[in-house]
Amino acid sequence: MDTGGVSRKGATALTVGIDVGGTSIRAAVVDASGQVLDSIQAPTPQSAKALEKTLDRAVRELANRHPIGAVGLAVAGFITPDRTTVRFAPHLPWVNAPVGRDLSTRLGLPVILEHDANAAIWAEHKFGSAHGGHNVVLVAIGTGIGAALLIDGKLYRGSHGVAPELGHVQVVPDGRACACGKRGCWERYCSGTALADTAIELIAANPAESASMAREAVRDPGSLTGRRVAGAAQDGDRIALAAVAEFAHWLGIGFAFISDIYDPDLIVIAGGVSTSAPLYLDEAREHYGALVTGAGHRPLARIRTTQLGEAATMIGAAELARSLLA
């Protein structure tokens, strides 16, 4: 592999944002207005060395087609405060890995790391649903829950770069087991995975209510995903509708504790589950309004869904990298 640096090709406002996911890597060239000009995708390798080579190749491929000035990597994991090192990422082969420094050395370009939810909220703040918000919480609901926080328009990362881990706030003592090692975490009741788990529990209690999903769960339990349950709810399936109602209840609980802790003016819902918001969001708002401390005597946060969708993480990483051009 060529280890020479990537030419900047003169002054440029173009940056690359990369969403480093557990199953795929998505990289995009983004301009100063937040527009994606070009993108590529590749499977995520399982070894650290192969993963870093894949990132290197992705940037070089895009740099061959566009003048690139800096790179931002968005990672679902713990990032050091200087945003150069991945402390730990549960779905990636990095532990205390100086990924940013190493990639910068190979490419000859400045590289910055960021938590994926932080990248997404920054993109929404600059170009999407969070534009104009002052104190904003983003809740990314997919396989689990990722979260990010803006205070007075600035990213809040905490003292050690890991805040806020809202998905792992315990809401049910001795509840469902979580991959983090605890039990009863919010994401175990309010995520795409949780939606499927709730449906499976409801089917086990009364399989006659949803014969088609019951057969599917018996034949291939892994096929009963949150997306599948949401689709069945849209078709009027009783078990699926009950599972979505349970999801809405837990989402409303989450909105309430977010408001009790942070008192934001805006909450943005992102992630794969956000595409099904018409199924649950009105009901979740009702639970939120009833459960928040001081209900009826305080303003509630506005709640919006993502405007930038799955591209938000790449756009945000690229926009954060833009600060390195100065």
N, C-alpha and C positions, 0 to 999 in steps of 0.2 A: 504494500500500500504506500502511496505517496505520502510522506510525512512533512512535505514542505508547507509553508503557510499559505493561506488564502489571500490573494490580493484584494485590497479594498477598492481598487479601481477608482480612486479619487474620492472626493467628498461625496457622501451619500446620506440619505435619510432612511434607507431601507435596512431593516433588521429581520432576523429570523427568530421566530418563536417556536419552540418544540414542546409538545405535550408528551411526556415520557410515561406511558401507561403500562400496566402489567401485561397486556396482551398485544398492544400495538404502539408504535411511535408515529406521531403525526407532526410534520414540520411545515411551516408556512413562511413565506416572505410577506412582510406587512409594511405598508407605507405609513407616513406620519398621521394620516387621517383614519387609521385603523382598518384600511381595506386590505383584504388578502389578495395578493397578486399572483401567487403560485403556491402549490403545496404538493407534498409527497407523503406517502405512508409506507411503513414496513412493519413486519412482525417484531415483537420485542424478544431479543435473544435471552437465554437463561443464564449466561455467564457474564461477569462484569467486563471481561476483555472484549467479548463479542459485542456486547451492548455499546461500549465506547467506540468500537470500530464502526458500528452501524450509525451512530450519531455523527461521527466524523464524515462518513460517506454522504449522509443526508445533507449536511451543510455544504460540502464541496459540490454536490450535484446542483443545489440551488444557487451557489455562488458562481457556477459556470454560466448560469442564465441571467443573473442579476448582480448588481454591485452591492455587496453586503458589508455593513459596518460593524455589527455586533450581534451576539446570539444570547437568547434567554432560554433557559431550560426550566420547565414546570414539572415538578415531581410530587407525587403523592407520598410524602414522607417528611421526616424531620430534617430541617436545613439549619446549619449554623448561622448565628446572627450576621456574620460577614458575607453570607450567601455564596460561599465557595465550595462547601463540603456537605455531602449527604451523610447525616449521622446514621439514619436507619430508614429504610423504605420497605414495608412489609411485603410488597409484591415485586420488588426489584432486587438484584444481587449486589447491592451496595451497602456497606457498613463502614462508617467513618472514612468515606471515599472522597478525596479532593477532586471531584469530577470537574468542577468549573475551572480550576487551575490547570488540570491536565489537558482538557479540551482546548483551552485558550492557548496553551503552549503549542499544541499540534497545529492548530488552525492559524495562529498568528492574529487572532481577533479577540477582543474583550468578550468574556462570557460571564453571565450572572445566573445564579440558581434562584428559584422561588418555589414555595409550596403551590401546588396546582390551584387550590381554592383561592389563594391570594392573587394569583395571576388572573383568575376568572373575575374576581370582584374588581380588580384594577381596570380590566377591559370594560366591564359594565359601567364603571364609574366614569371612564373617559369617553365611551362611545355608545353606551347602551342604557339598560333599564335603571341603573343607579346614578345616571348623570343628574347632577343637581342635588343629590343626597348628601347630608352632612355626616350623620352617624348611621352607618349601614351595616347590616349583617347579611351575608350571602350564605345560603344553605344549599349545598350541592347534594342532591339525593339520587343515588344510583345503587350500586351494589351495597354501599354503606352510606355514611354521611360525612361529607367534608364541609368545613365552615371557614369563613373569613370575616374580618371585622375592619371597618373604616371608622376612625374617630376623628371628627372634624376634617374629613376628607383625606386622612393619612392612614396608611396601613398600620395595623397594630399586630405585632408578632409576639409580644411577651418578652420576658427577660432572656429566654433561652431559644427563641425563634420557633416555638411550637404552638403558640396560641392561635385561635381557640379550638380545642378539640371537643366540640359540642356533641358530636356523635357518640362519644363515650361517657357522657354524663349518665349516671345510673338512675333510671326512672322506675325500675321494678327490682326491689331487693330479692336476690336469689332467683332472678328471672332467667330468660333464655341465655345460654352460653354465647359469649362473644369471642371473636378471633383475637381480641386484645388481651384476653385472659380473665376479664371480669365477667359478671353476669348481669343481665338486665339493662344493658346500655340502650340509649335512645334509638340508635340505628338498628337494633334488633327488633324494633317494633315499628319503625318508620323509615323504610328503605325499599328498594325493589326486591331485595332478598327477603325482607320481612313480610312484604305483601304476599309473596309466594308461600312463605312458612305459615302465615295466618290462614291462607286458603287451604293448605294441606291439613291443618288442625281442624278447620271447619268441615272439610270433607270427611275426615276420620270420624267426626262426631255424628254426621248425618249425610252419608254418601248419596242418598236418594235425591237430595236437593240439587245435585249437579252430576248427573250420570256421566256426561262426556268428560268433564275434568277429573272425575273419580277414576274412570278407566285410564285416562292419560297418566294420572299420578301413580297408579299401580303398574302400568306398563313401563313407564320411564319417569321416575320422580324428578330427575334433573330437567325435564322438558317443561315443567310447570314453573315458568319464570314470572317475575313481576309484570313484564310486558304481556305475557300470555293472559295473566289474570286481568289486567287492565282491559285487554281486548274483549275478554269474555264479559266483563262488566258493561262495556259499551253495547254488547249484544243482549243485555238483560239477564245474564246468568245470576241466580239468587246467591249462590255461594260467593261468587266474585264480587257482587255488590256488597255483601256483608263484609268481605275482606277489605274492600275499599273504604267502607264506613269506619272500620276499625283503624285503618291507616289515617283517615281524616281526624279521628279522635286524638291519636298520638301526635299528629302534626300540630293540632291546635294546642296540645299540652306543651309542645316544643316552642311554639310561638310565644306562649305565655311566659315560660321561664326565660326565653331570650329577652323579652321585654322587661321582666322583673330585674334581670341582671344588667342589661345594657341600655334599656330605654331608647331604642333606635327610632329614627323617623321613617326608616324604610327597611323592609326585609325582601331580599330577592331570592326566588326559588330557581335553582339551576339543576343540572344533571338530567339523566335519562327519564326520570319519573316526572319531570316538569312538563313533558309533552302531553301528559294525561291530566293536567291540572283541572280542566273542566269537570272531571269526574269527582274531585274531592275538595277543591280549594274553597268553595263557598261554605261547605260544611265545616272545614277546618277553621275558617274565619269566625264562625259562630262559636265554636268551642273556645277559641282564643279569647273572644270578647267576654265570654262567661267566666273564664278561668284566671285571667290576668289579675294580679293584685290591684285592688281599687277599681274593679270592674264597674263601669258606668260613671266613673268620676275622673277619668283621665283620657287623653287622646290615645288612640291605638296607632301602631305603625302601619303605614301603607304596605301592602304586599303586592309584589309584581313578579312575573315570571321573566326569565332571561330573554333578552332581545337578541343576543349574539349566538345563542345556542352552543353547540359543541365547539365552535371556533373560538369561544371566549378565552379559553386557557391559552391557546396559541397566540391570540392577539394580545392578551395581557402580558405574556412572557416577552413578546417582541417589543411592546411599549415600555416595559421596565428596562429592557436592554438598551433602549434608545437613550436612556440617561447616561450610558457609558460613552456615547459619542462625544459628549462635551469634554 
